Amino acid sequence: MVKLERGEFWIEDGAIASGYILLAAEQYDVGACWVHIRNRIGRSRSSDEEIRELLGVPDGYAVLNLIALGGKGERKNGYSESDFDFSKVHRETF
């Protein structure tokens, strides 16, 4: 969450911080998932309002996202270069 009077770049700053949290979770083998909140509708109000009420966040703050952490439910194998369809890669044209 961010105190809205602190600056105009809170969305970018929050996204960067959240990305680092997700990377740190992976480093420690913790499952993590970004839950988007900003500009979403909850059950009866905006998701931001509902989350702030649920967590006791005072007025003047906004919630960009939540990050759920927990055990990983599955393990997925990585991809190799031969798995990619390079016909979908475009260089300098559309």
C-alpha positions in Angstrom: 0.0 0.0 0.0 1.1 3.6 -0.5 0.3 6.9 1.0 -1.1 8.8 -2.0 0.2 12.2 -1.0 3.8 10.9 -1.3 4.2 11.0 -5.0 2.9 10.4 -8.5 5.0 7.3 -9.3 3.5 5.0 -6.7 2.2 2.5 -9.3 5.6 2.1 -10.9 7.4 1.9 -7.5 4.9 -0.6 -6.2 5.2 -2.8 -9.3 9.0 -2.8 -9.0 8.9 -3.7 -5.3 6.3 -6.4 -5.9 8.5 -7.9 -8.7 11.4 -8.1 -6.3 9.2 -9.8 -3.7 8.2 -12.4 -6.3 11.9 -12.9 -7.3 12.9 -13.3 -3.6 10.1 -15.9 -3.1 11.4 -17.9 -6.0 15.0 -17.7 -4.7 13.8 -19.3 -1.4 11.5 -21.8 -3.2 8.3 -20.2 -1.9 5.3 -20.2 -4.2 4.0 -16.7 -4.9 1.2 -15.1 -6.9 0.5 -11.5 -7.8 -3.1 -10.6 -7.1 -4.1 -7.5 -9.0 -6.2 -5.0 -7.0 -6.0 -1.6 -8.6 -9.0 -0.6 -10.7 -10.8 -3.8 -10.0 -14.3 -4.3 -8.6 -14.9 -6.4 -5.5 -18.2 -7.8 -4.3 -19.8 -4.5 -3.5 -17.2 -1.8 -3.9 -13.8 -1.4 -5.4 -11.3 -4.1 -4.6 -9.1 -1.4 -3.1 -11.8 -0.3 -0.6 -12.6 -3.8 0.3 -9.0 -4.8 1.0 -8.3 -1.6 2.9 -11.3 -2.3 5.2 -10.4 -6.0 5.6 -6.8 -5.1 6.6 -7.6 -1.9 8.5 -5.7 0.4 6.2 -6.6 4.1 6.8 -8.0 6.5 4.3 -5.4 8.3 2.1 -3.7 5.0 1.2 -4.2 2.8 -1.9 -3.5 -0.9 -2.5 -1.9 -1.8 -5.9 -1.8 -5.5 -5.4 -1.4 -8.3 -3.0 1.2 -11.1 -3.1 0.1 -14.5 -1.9 2.9 -16.7 -0.5 2.8 -20.4 0.2 4.0 -23.8 -0.7 4.3 -24.7 -4.4 1.5 -27.0 -5.6 3.4 -28.3 -8.6 6.8 -28.3 -10.2 7.1 -27.5 -13.9 10.0 -28.3 -16.1 11.8 -25.5 -17.9 11.9 -24.9 -21.6 14.8 -25.3 -24.0 15.4 -23.2 -27.1 14.1 -26.0 -29.2 10.7 -25.7 -27.6 10.1 -22.1 -29.0 8.3 -21.4 -32.2 10.6 -18.9 -33.8 8.2 -18.2 -36.6 6.3 -16.0 -34.0 9.4 -13.9 -33.4 9.5 -10.7 -35.5 12.5 -8.4 -35.8 12.0 -4.7 -36.6 8.6 -5.3 -38.3 5.1 -6.2 -37.4 
